[in-house]
Amino acid sequence: MRTVPFFNYPFVFTASEGRFLETLRAVGRRGAFIMQKDLADFEANLAAYTGAKYAVGVSNATDGLQMALMAGGLKAGDEVIICSHTMVATAASIHFAGGVPVPVEVGADRCIDADAIEAAITPKTRAICPTQLNGRTCNMDRIMAVAAKHGLGVFEDAAQALGSKFKGGSAGTFGRAACISFYPAKVLGCLGDGGAVLTNDEEIYKKLLLLRDHGRDETGDVVMWGMNSRLDNVEAAYLDFQLKDYPNVVERRRGIAAIYQQRLGACERVTLPPAPGSDPNHFDIYQNYEVEGDKRDELKAYLKEQGVGTLIQWGGRPVHQFGKLGFKQRLPKTDRFFTRCIMLPLNMSLVDDDVHHVCDKVLEFYSHS
C-alpha cells in the first residue's frame, strides 16, 4: 500500500544533508557559534527578500513576537486582538509581553475576520495581531484601515507566511513588526527552533537587538532587561543557504496546490483554499493545505487507513476554547469551522503521484459516503 505521511521530518535533513554538513564544518572550524557573520548575512538577505528594512534573528517566533510587542511599547493590561484560528503561541506572546489577547472569529479565507476586529475594540485595545495563516496574507487594506481609524498598532504573526504577499507587499512588512518561524516544518525550516523579527521601525530594531541578548549593547553594557533569544549561527548559515533556492521551493508548493485544485475543485463535499493565481491581490505560498470537509472525522480515519497522513491544526482547538487560560469568548463561526477543518499533505518530499494518490483517496471516501 502506498503511504503518504503528513510530513516527512527526516527529509528536512536528508534533502540537503551534504550541504548542511559542509555548513556545520565551516562554522565549527571557525568557532563561529553565536552571533557571527553568518547570522548578520542571513539577516541582511532575509530583509532584502521581504523588503523589510531590518531583520533580527531570534531563537523562535514566539519569543520574536513577544519581543516585538515589548519593543513596540505594549503595556500591562493592553488588549491585543487576534484570530482564534492561530496557535496558542500567538496569545502566549501577548500574555508574556504583559498584554491581554482577545480572540475573534475566523473569516471565510481562514484568516481573521476583519469585521470582527472592529466589534472587539474596547478602550483598552492597543493593537491588532493578524496571523498570516497557512502561507496566505490577510486582507491588510481592511486591517490597516481599522487600525488607523482607532489609532492601533499592528504586529503580524507571519510565522507561516515568509514570501506570501498581499497587493505586492510581503507578509511581515505591513505593521510595526512581525515574527517569522523557521521551525523544521515551515517552508524555510532549520533543524530545530528558530525565528526572526521583521520591522521597518529603527527604534524597534534597536530595542530588539538589546532584548534578544540580555539587554546588552554593542559595548557589552547592560542597558535594559533582556532575554536570551538568539538565532544560533550555524542555523542562520544553513537558512541562508536555503534562502537562495526559496523562490523555487515556493513555486513547487504552488504547483502541488494546483494539483489539489484540479483534482478536488469539483468535489462539493470539500471546500478548498483559494487556488494559485485565482486572486491577483494574493500570492500564497501554501505553508499548509487546509480544507473544510463534510464528515471530517470519518474522512481523517479513512485516509489514515489508506496510509495518508493528515493533521487538524492546533490539536483541533482554537485559542478561545482553552478555558483554563481564562478565555470566555463565544465564537460560533470558529467553533463550526473546527468541526470541518483538516490539512492534507503538502511539503517538498511529495512527488506528483503522492498528491494524486491523496486526491484519489479523498474522492474515493466521498463517493462511498
N, C-alpha and C positions, 0 to 999 in steps of 0.2 A: 504494500500500500504506500502510495506517495504521501510523504509528510511535509507540511509547510509550517514550521514554528512561527509564532507571532514575531519573535525577534531572535536572531542568531548572534548571541553575545560573543562567542569565540571569533566570529568573522570580523569584529571590530579590530582585533589584533592581527589575525592571520592575513587579512586583506592587504596590510601594509607592514607585515612583520619585519621584512628586511630593512625597510626604511626606518622603522621605529628603533630597531637595534642599532642602526647607524647613528641615529639621533641620540640615543642613550649613551653610546660610547663617546660621541663628540662632546656632549655636555659633561659626562662624568670625568673624562680625562682633563677637562678644563677646571673641574671642581666648581662648575657654574650652576649651583643648585637653587639659589634663592635670589630673585630679583636681579637678574643679569641681563645682558644684551639681548638674549633670545626673547625674553619677556617684553622688553622695550620694542623690539622689531615686530613682534606679533601685535602688540597694542597699536602700533602705527599702521600696520597693514589692515587690521580689523577696522579701525576708524576710517581708513580710506575706502574700504569695501562698502561700509554702510553709509558713508557720507557724514558721519558724526565728526565733530571737532576733536573729541577726546574719547579714548577707550582705556579702561583701567581693569587689568586682570585681577580677579579675586578668587577665593577658594571655592565658591559655589554661588549659584544665582540667588539663593535665599539670603545669604549674607549680603550679596550685592544690592538687592532691593532694599534690605533694611538700612544699609549704609547710605544708599541714595536718598531715602526718606530722611534720615538723620541729617545728612549734608544739606538737604533742601529745607531744613528748619521745622520739621514736624515736631509738635509739642505734645506733652502728655494730655491725653483725652481728646485730641483732634480726631475727627472721624474721616475715614477714607473709604470711598465707595468702590466695591469690587463686584465682579460677576461671581455668582455662586458656583458656576461651572469653571472651576480652577482648582489647582492643587492647594491643599491646606497651607503649603509653604507661602503662598501669596498673603494669606491672612496672618500667618505667623510673623512674616517680615514686618508687617504693620504693627502687630502687637508688641514685638520686641523693640521697635523704634519708639514705642510709647503711645502709639495711636490706637484707634478702635476701628477694626474692619467692619464694614457694613455690606453684607452680600445682597445683591439684587438679581432679578430674573435674567435668564439666558434668552437671547434673541433667536430669530429664525436662522441666522448664519452660525449659530452655536457660540457666538461671542456675546459680550454684554449687550443687553437690551438698552439702547440709548434713551428710550422713553422712560425706562425705569430709573435711570440715573437721576433725572431731574426730580422725580417724585420722592426720591430718598434723601434729598438735600435738607439739612437742618442748620440752625445757627452754628452748630459745632463742626460742620463739614469743612474740611480744608483741602481735600484733594480727591481726584479720581484715579484709580489704578486699573486701567483696562488690561485684560490678558489677551495678548495676540496669540490666539489659540490654534493648535494643530497646524501651524505654518501659515495662518491667514491673519492679516492685519485688519483690525476693526475699521468701521467707517469713522475715520478720525475727524472728518469735517464736522460731523454732528457732535462728537465728544468734545472737540476743542471749542466748538461754539457754546456748548453748555458751560464748559469751564470758564470761558471768557465772560459769559453773562453773569456768572455768580462769583467771579474772582477766585477760582480754584486752581490749584496746581495739578498737573498731570504727570504721573510717574508710571511708565509702562512696564508691565511684566511681559517682556518679549522673550522669555526663556525658550519658547518653542518656535521662534519665528525669524531667525537670522536669515536675511536675504529676501524675506517677504516684503511686499510693497503695497502701498495704497496711493494711487494717483502719482506714482513715481517716487514717493518718499519711502524710505526704508523703515521697517518696524524698528522701534527704539530711538527714533530721531524726532518724534513729534512733540514729546513733552519735555520736562526739565531734565529727566534722566530715565534710564531704563536698564533692566538686567537682561543678560543673555546666559543661557546654560550650555555647558559642554559635557553634561552627563553622557556616559557612553552611548545611550540610545538616541541621542539627539543627532540631527543631520550633520552637524560638526561636533563630533564627540571625542573626548580624550579617554584615557584608561583609568578613570576614577572620577572624582568630583572636580569640577572646575567651572568658572564663570567669568563674566565681565560686566562692567557697567559702562554704558554709553552716555555721553552728555555733550551739550554744546555750551554749557554754562561754566565759565572758568572758575568761579568761586566754588561751585560744587565739585569740580575736578580737583582742585587743590585740597579740599576737605577730604575727598575720597582717598587721596594718596596718604593722608595722615591716618584716617580711620582704619585702613587695611593693614597698617604696620605700627600698631601700638601707640599711635599718636605722635610718632617721631618725625621730625622734619629732616631736611637734607643734611643738616649738621649733626644729627643724632640726638638733638634735644627733644624731650617730650613736651609738647606744647598743648596737648589736649588728651582726653581719654580716647583710647582707640581699641581696636580688636586685632586679632591675629588671623588675617583672612587674605593671604597672598596666593596667587596662582603659581604653582610650582614651575620652575624654569624649564624643566625637561618636558612637562606637559605643554607649556607655551611653545616650545620649539617644535613639538610634534603637531600641535594645532596649526602652527604657521605653515608647515609643510602641506597639511591637508587643505588649508585655505586656498592654496594656489589652484587646486582642482575643484573647488567648491561649486562654481557655476555648472560644471558637467554633472556633478552629483545631483544638483537641484533639477537639472533637465531630465535626468533619469527618473527621478521621483515623479516628476510631472508626467513622464511617459507611462509609468505604472498607473498613475491616477487616470490617465486617458483610457487605458485598457479597462479598468473598472467601470468607467463611464460607458464605454462602448458595449460592454457585456451586460451590465446591470441597470443601465439607464432606463430601460423599458419595463423593468420589473416594478409593478405598482406596490409591492409589499415592502420595498425598502426606499428610503429617502437618502440620496447621496449628497455629499458636499458639492459645491459648485465645480463644474468641470474646468480644466485648464483652459484659459483664454475665453471663458464664457462671459466675463465681466471685464471690460477694459480698464476699470478703476483698480482692479485687484490683480496682483501677481502672487500666487500661492506657491509655497514650497513643499506642502504636504508632509509635514513632520509626522502626522498621523493621518489615517484614513478612517474617520469616524462617520458611521452611518446610523440611521434610525431604522429599526426593523420590527415588523409585526412578529409576535411570539418570540421576542428577543431571547429569552432564556432557553427556549426549546431549540432555537437556531444555534445558540452557542454550544449547547450539549451535542447537537447533531454534528456540527463542524469538528468538535473535539473527537467524536467517534470516527470521523473521516480523516483524522490526522492533521486538521487545520487549526492552528492556534489563533485565538482571539483575545481581546482584552476589553474589559469595561473600565473606562478611565476613572481614576481616583478611588479604586476599590468599590465603585458603584454608588458612591455617596458624594453629593455636592457639599460645599462648605457649610451651608446653613443647616444641614442635617446633623452636624456634630454638636449636639445639645450640651455635652459636657464642657464645651468651650464657651458656653454662655449664649449661643445664638438662639434667637426666638422668632426669627422671620418666618413668615408663611409665603412660600413661593411655589404656587401650584404648577405653573408652566415648567419650571425646572424639575419639580418632582416627577411630572409626567415624562419629561424628556429622559430622565434617568431610569425609567422603566423600558425604554426603547433603544438607548444608545449602545453601540458596540463598535469596536475598532477591528478592522480587517488588517492582515499583514501588509506592511509597506515599508520596505527597507532595501538597502543596497545588496543584500545577499540573494534577493529574489531574481530568478530568471523569468522570462515571459511565460513559460509553461507553468511555473508555480502560480502566477497570477491567474492564468486561465483555469487552473485546477481549483483555486479558491472560488472563482466565479461559477464553475460547473457545480460545485457542491452547494453554494448558496441557492442557485436556481433549482437544483435537484430537491433541496429541502422544501422550497415554496411550491414546487409542482406537486408535492405529496401532502401538503398541509393546508 
